[in-house]
Amino acid sequence: MWDIYVDRVDPLVKILHLPTFWPTLINALQTPQEIPSSLEALVFAFYYATSSACEDSECQSVMGERQVTVSIRYKRAARQALINAGFLRTTNVITLQAFVLFLVSGVFWYLSSSNVGRLERKAIIDLTRCSCYLESQFDLLVEWVSIVMALH
C-alpha cells in the first residue's frame, strides 16, 4: 500500500512528510490503543486515499477484497476518525492533514469509478507528477479534471 500512496497520491497532494510519516504509521499500527485521535484520522485517511487510488486487481491481491469494498470501509473509518478528532473546530496540523487527504481521496474515488476510463486516470496522475505544484499549473490541472468529469 505504501508504494501505491507514494506513486499515485503523494504526487497529487504533498501533505505528508513521508520520511517521518512512515515510522509514525508503523508505530501506530503496532500500538493502536495508544494512537491519539488526530493520528487515527490521518492513518484512516491514508488508507482511504491509498485504496481509492488502487486498481481493483491490486486491491484484490493486497487486501483480498474488491477496491470498492475496501475504499468504502476506509472512507467510513476516516470520516468517523475525523469526527472523533474534532476536525471542524481544530487547529491540530495532523487532523487538518487528515481532512485534506480525505477530501483528495474523494477525487481518487471518482476517478476509480467506471465513469472515467483507465487512460484518463493515468493522464490525471501523470499530470500531477509533471511539476504541477505551481499555482498556475495546479489551476490548469483542476480545470482539466473538471472538463473530464463533465464529459462523463
Backbone bond lengths (Angstrom), bond angles and torsions (degrees), N, CA, C in turn:
res aa  C-N    CA-C-N  psi(-1)  N-CA   C-N-CA  omega(-1)  CA-C   N-CA-C  phi
1 M - - - 1.453 - - 1.531 110.92 -
2 W 1.326 116.21 -33.09 1.462 120.26 -179.12 1.525 110.95 -59.72
3 D 1.343 116.59 -45.55 1.465 120.79 -179.04 1.525 111.46 -61.81
4 I 1.312 116.74 -38.09 1.466 120.57 178.85 1.524 109.99 -64.18
5 Y 1.331 116.58 -43.46 1.462 119.80 178.31 1.528 110.48 -61.29
6 V 1.316 116.13 -48.32 1.474 120.69 -177.04 1.534 110.97 -62.85
7 D 1.318 117.27 -39.51 1.467 120.76 -176.80 1.523 113.92 -80.07
8 R 1.332 117.65 -33.80 1.469 119.38 -169.82 1.510 115.95 -115.76
9 V 1.301 117.80 -30.90 1.469 119.84 -176.96 1.520 110.82 -97.05
10 D 1.318 116.72 -48.72 1.465 120.60 -176.35 1.528 113.25 -56.23
11 P 1.340 120.14 -39.42 1.475 117.78 178.02 1.536 113.39 -63.28
12 L 1.338 116.64 -26.43 1.465 119.92 -179.44 1.519 112.11 -82.36
13 V 1.316 116.10 -39.18 1.455 119.39 -177.13 1.525 109.20 -138.18
14 K 1.305 115.12 105.75 1.468 122.00 179.64 1.523 108.37 -84.09
15 I 1.317 115.46 71.54 1.464 120.04 -175.02 1.522 111.77 -104.22
16 L 1.325 117.66 -21.31 1.460 121.36 -178.91 1.516 111.00 -111.46
17 H 1.318 116.10 143.10 1.464 121.14 170.60 1.529 105.05 -89.08
18 L 1.323 115.48 98.90 1.459 121.01 -169.46 1.531 114.59 -58.33
19 P 1.354 120.10 -41.10 1.471 118.31 -179.88 1.529 114.04 -61.67
20 T 1.323 118.11 -27.36 1.467 118.92 177.81 1.532 111.77 -96.39
21 F 1.322 117.43 -26.43 1.462 119.30 -179.54 1.530 111.39 -70.14
22 W 1.329 117.75 -40.43 1.463 120.79 -176.36 1.537 112.13 -56.90
23 P 1.351 119.58 -52.65 1.471 118.19 178.05 1.535 112.81 -63.31
24 T 1.320 116.75 -33.19 1.467 120.64 177.80 1.523 110.05 -65.01
25 L 1.340 116.67 -41.82 1.466 121.41 178.41 1.527 110.48 -63.61
26 I 1.319 117.03 -46.42 1.468 121.05 179.88 1.531 110.20 -60.37
27 N 1.312 116.96 -45.80 1.464 121.31 178.97 1.529 111.01 -62.05
28 A 1.334 116.86 -41.89 1.467 121.00 -179.97 1.523 110.78 -63.63
29 L 1.316 117.35 -38.61 1.458 120.45 -179.75 1.529 111.86 -71.65
30 Q 1.325 116.86 -26.70 1.458 120.44 178.99 1.528 112.49 -79.83
31 T 1.329 116.67 -28.13 1.469 120.92 179.56 1.530 109.86 -131.75
32 P 1.337 116.73 68.55 1.475 119.22 -174.77 1.521 114.55 -64.09
33 Q 1.321 117.90 -24.95 1.460 119.96 -179.16 1.525 112.38 -71.74
34 E 1.326 117.56 -13.85 1.470 121.17 -177.80 1.528 113.57 -105.29
35 I 1.318 117.62 8.44 1.461 120.97 -175.96 1.528 110.31 -76.85
36 P 1.341 117.43 127.08 1.473 118.84 172.76 1.532 109.78 -66.72
37 S 1.316 116.48 154.96 1.471 120.10 -176.08 1.526 112.32 -59.75
38 S 1.316 118.45 -33.25 1.470 120.55 179.35 1.526 110.99 -66.24
39 L 1.319 116.80 -42.13 1.463 120.32 179.04 1.526 111.03 -70.44
40 E 1.319 116.78 -35.89 1.461 120.10 176.08 1.531 109.91 -59.55
41 A 1.314 116.72 -43.30 1.466 120.65 178.08 1.527 110.78 -61.88
42 L 1.318 116.66 -41.27 1.463 120.23 -179.91 1.527 111.59 -67.48
43 V 1.315 117.19 -39.66 1.471 120.37 178.90 1.525 110.36 -63.24
44 F 1.323 117.46 -47.11 1.470 119.47 179.51 1.527 111.97 -67.87
45 A 1.323 117.66 -35.35 1.472 120.08 175.59 1.522 110.38 -65.25
46 F 1.320 117.00 -38.44 1.471 121.97 175.89 1.528 110.06 -59.22
47 Y 1.322 116.99 -48.69 1.464 120.18 -179.20 1.528 111.59 -68.18
48 Y 1.321 117.85 -35.27 1.460 120.19 176.38 1.524 110.29 -65.17
49 A 1.320 117.26 -45.76 1.467 120.63 178.96 1.524 110.88 -61.88
50 T 1.313 116.36 -44.39 1.458 120.35 -177.75 1.518 111.31 -67.24
51 S 1.316 117.40 -45.38 1.468 119.32 -179.61 1.524 111.17 -67.85
52 S 1.318 117.80 -31.85 1.466 120.59 177.85 1.521 112.00 -70.50
53 A 1.325 116.88 -25.50 1.466 121.25 -179.63 1.526 112.39 -88.84
54 C 1.326 117.10 -4.31 1.476 121.74 -178.99 1.519 111.99 -80.07
55 E 1.302 114.49 152.79 1.462 120.67 165.27 1.527 106.41 -80.30
56 D 1.315 116.85 157.67 1.455 120.75 -179.42 1.528 111.34 -59.19
57 S 1.319 117.26 -42.42 1.468 120.79 -179.13 1.530 111.72 -63.90
58 E 1.339 117.10 -35.74 1.465 120.53 177.63 1.525 110.44 -66.27
59 C 1.314 116.48 -43.37 1.466 120.42 179.36 1.530 110.23 -63.91
60 Q 1.316 116.13 -39.62 1.464 119.67 178.38 1.518 110.62 -60.21
61 S 1.340 116.96 -44.05 1.467 119.36 -176.56 1.533 112.54 -75.85
62 V 1.322 118.39 -35.62 1.461 121.20 -177.12 1.530 111.68 -84.76
63 M 1.331 116.60 -45.96 1.466 120.94 -172.75 1.537 113.39 -104.35
64 G 1.325 116.38 -14.31 1.456 119.22 -179.82 1.512 114.46 78.48
65 E 1.327 116.87 12.53 1.466 121.53 -179.77 1.518 109.71 -141.93
66 R 1.325 115.38 165.10 1.463 120.23 178.20 1.523 110.05 -66.52
67 Q 1.323 115.01 152.02 1.461 121.81 -177.61 1.522 111.35 -59.87
68 V 1.302 117.28 -41.96 1.466 120.30 -177.40 1.534 110.43 -63.92
69 T 1.315 118.14 -38.93 1.463 122.40 179.39 1.527 111.10 -64.83
70 V 1.325 115.45 -46.68 1.467 120.64 -178.97 1.531 110.55 -65.53
71 S 1.331 116.31 -44.81 1.470 119.86 -178.64 1.523 112.16 -63.04
72 I 1.311 116.64 -41.89 1.466 119.69 178.94 1.528 110.01 -63.63
73 R 1.317 117.14 -42.26 1.468 120.80 179.42 1.527 110.93 -59.73
74 Y 1.355 116.17 -47.32 1.459 119.08 -178.11 1.526 112.11 -73.61
75 K 1.313 117.51 -28.70 1.466 119.44 175.81 1.526 109.74 -63.73
76 R 1.322 116.45 -45.94 1.466 120.35 179.29 1.527 111.06 -63.78
77 A 1.332 115.83 -43.11 1.465 119.90 -179.64 1.528 110.74 -64.78
78 A 1.338 116.56 -41.75 1.469 120.74 179.68 1.526 110.50 -65.78
79 R 1.321 116.95 -42.38 1.465 120.48 179.12 1.524 110.46 -60.74
80 Q 1.335 117.20 -45.87 1.462 120.30 -179.88 1.529 111.12 -66.29
81 A 1.321 116.57 -39.55 1.472 119.75 179.12 1.530 110.65 -65.43
82 L 1.323 117.87 -37.60 1.462 121.16 176.42 1.527 110.66 -63.88
83 I 1.312 116.29 -41.54 1.469 120.28 177.17 1.528 109.93 -62.68
84 N 1.338 116.19 -44.87 1.471 120.60 179.18 1.528 111.70 -61.68
85 A 1.339 116.21 -32.09 1.472 120.71 -179.43 1.525 111.94 -84.38
86 G 1.323 117.64 -2.98 1.456 121.46 178.43 1.521 112.93 66.54
87 F 1.332 116.38 45.99 1.466 121.06 -172.49 1.523 113.86 -60.99
88 L 1.329 119.27 -23.25 1.463 120.58 -178.31 1.526 113.51 -78.55
89 R 1.312 116.38 -18.24 1.458 118.88 -176.62 1.527 112.93 -126.81
90 T 1.304 117.99 15.09 1.452 120.28 -174.68 1.529 112.51 -99.80
91 T 1.303 114.35 158.83 1.466 120.98 168.85 1.528 109.37 -119.23
92 N 1.330 116.16 10.40 1.456 122.22 178.80 1.524 109.52 -67.68
93 V 1.313 116.77 122.73 1.472 122.06 -175.41 1.527 111.28 -61.54
94 I 1.315 117.58 -40.43 1.466 120.28 -177.79 1.529 110.44 -65.20
95 T 1.321 116.85 -41.46 1.462 120.01 177.64 1.527 110.59 -64.42
96 L 1.309 117.25 -40.75 1.468 120.41 178.68 1.530 111.03 -67.02
97 Q 1.322 117.71 -36.49 1.470 120.55 174.22 1.522 109.70 -60.79
98 A 1.317 116.26 -44.07 1.462 120.66 179.64 1.522 110.81 -61.06
99 F 1.320 116.73 -40.80 1.466 120.54 -179.45 1.533 111.06 -65.15
100 V 1.317 117.03 -44.47 1.475 120.29 178.28 1.524 109.92 -62.30
101 L 1.309 116.84 -44.24 1.460 120.61 179.31 1.524 110.93 -63.17
102 F 1.320 117.00 -37.79 1.464 121.80 176.35 1.527 110.81 -61.68
103 L 1.323 116.63 -44.48 1.465 120.14 179.47 1.527 111.88 -64.05
104 V 1.320 116.62 -42.89 1.466 120.76 179.27 1.525 110.36 -65.00
105 S 1.310 116.68 -33.07 1.467 120.78 179.61 1.518 111.07 -61.52
106 G 1.322 116.40 -31.72 1.460 120.03 176.34 1.511 111.86 -62.64
107 V 1.326 117.28 -33.77 1.466 121.22 176.19 1.525 109.31 -66.25
108 F 1.331 116.48 -45.45 1.467 119.45 177.72 1.519 111.24 -62.65
109 W 1.330 115.86 -38.58 1.466 120.06 178.22 1.520 109.59 -58.55
110 Y 1.316 117.24 -45.92 1.462 120.77 178.50 1.523 110.28 -63.18
111 L 1.320 116.45 -44.36 1.458 119.89 -177.72 1.517 112.39 -66.95
112 S 1.324 117.62 -25.87 1.459 119.54 -179.67 1.521 112.03 -84.94
113 S 1.320 116.45 -8.76 1.460 119.00 -179.78 1.522 110.05 -74.63
114 S 1.311 114.54 170.43 1.464 119.03 -178.59 1.527 112.11 -71.69
115 N 1.340 117.35 -5.21 1.460 120.34 179.35 1.521 113.14 -69.44
116 V 1.301 116.69 -24.40 1.449 120.22 -175.43 1.525 108.42 -123.39
117 G 1.318 115.33 132.24 1.455 119.96 -178.16 1.516 113.03 -73.85
118 R 1.313 114.81 164.58 1.462 121.45 -179.66 1.521 112.93 -58.17
119 L 1.323 116.64 -43.50 1.461 119.33 -178.28 1.518 111.47 -65.37
120 E 1.328 117.02 -36.64 1.461 119.80 178.28 1.524 110.76 -66.91
121 R 1.347 117.01 -41.54 1.470 119.87 176.53 1.515 110.01 -59.99
122 K 1.330 115.76 -45.92 1.460 119.94 -179.33 1.525 110.40 -62.04
123 A 1.314 117.41 -40.58 1.468 120.83 179.70 1.523 110.91 -62.74
124 I 1.319 116.61 -42.19 1.465 119.52 179.93 1.520 110.56 -65.53
125 I 1.316 116.62 -44.36 1.467 120.03 179.42 1.522 110.11 -64.61
126 D 1.332 117.55 -42.92 1.462 120.53 178.95 1.520 111.66 -63.77
127 L 1.324 116.82 -38.61 1.462 120.27 177.74 1.523 111.31 -60.50
128 T 1.317 115.52 -37.59 1.467 118.34 -178.77 1.518 111.54 -69.35
129 R 1.309 116.73 -24.50 1.469 120.71 178.81 1.519 112.31 -80.08
130 C 1.303 117.71 -13.98 1.474 122.42 -174.17 1.519 111.45 -90.61
131 S 1.281 116.86 52.41 1.469 121.73 177.42 1.515 112.69 54.19
132 C 1.290 117.06 46.47 1.465 121.17 178.01 1.520 111.00 -84.74
133 Y 1.302 117.03 28.96 1.447 120.31 -177.62 1.526 111.80 -88.52
134 L 1.307 117.58 -16.32 1.457 119.21 175.44 1.513 108.60 -73.80
135 E 1.305 116.41 144.34 1.459 120.56 -173.55 1.521 112.38 -57.65
136 S 1.319 118.22 -43.87 1.459 120.20 -177.58 1.523 110.62 -65.64
137 Q 1.316 116.71 -38.33 1.455 119.46 178.46 1.520 110.18 -69.04
138 F 1.324 117.24 -37.38 1.452 119.96 178.91 1.523 110.17 -65.84
139 D 1.332 117.18 -41.13 1.462 120.11 176.76 1.517 110.68 -59.09
140 L 1.327 116.90 -40.41 1.461 121.54 177.88 1.523 109.94 -63.32
141 L 1.328 117.41 -41.99 1.451 121.44 178.63 1.524 110.80 -62.44
142 V 1.328 117.52 -45.36 1.460 121.31 179.48 1.529 110.15 -60.70
143 E 1.320 116.73 -42.90 1.465 120.38 178.10 1.523 110.49 -62.08
144 W 1.331 116.85 -43.05 1.465 120.95 -178.83 1.525 110.30 -64.04
145 V 1.345 117.19 -42.65 1.457 121.06 179.22 1.515 110.00 -62.92
146 S 1.326 117.99 -41.57 1.474 120.01 -179.74 1.529 111.25 -65.38
147 I 1.325 117.39 -34.04 1.465 120.49 177.25 1.530 109.58 -66.64
148 V 1.340 115.68 -45.43 1.469 119.46 179.19 1.517 110.56 -60.44
149 M 1.341 116.79 -43.35 1.463 120.30 -179.49 1.527 111.09 -65.40
150 A 1.315 116.96 -36.58 1.465 120.69 179.85 1.514 111.75 -67.63
151 L 1.327 116.73 -30.32 1.459 120.58 179.81 1.529 112.23 -71.66
152 H 1.311 115.70 -20.33 1.469 118.91 -175.92 1.480 107.62 -110.13
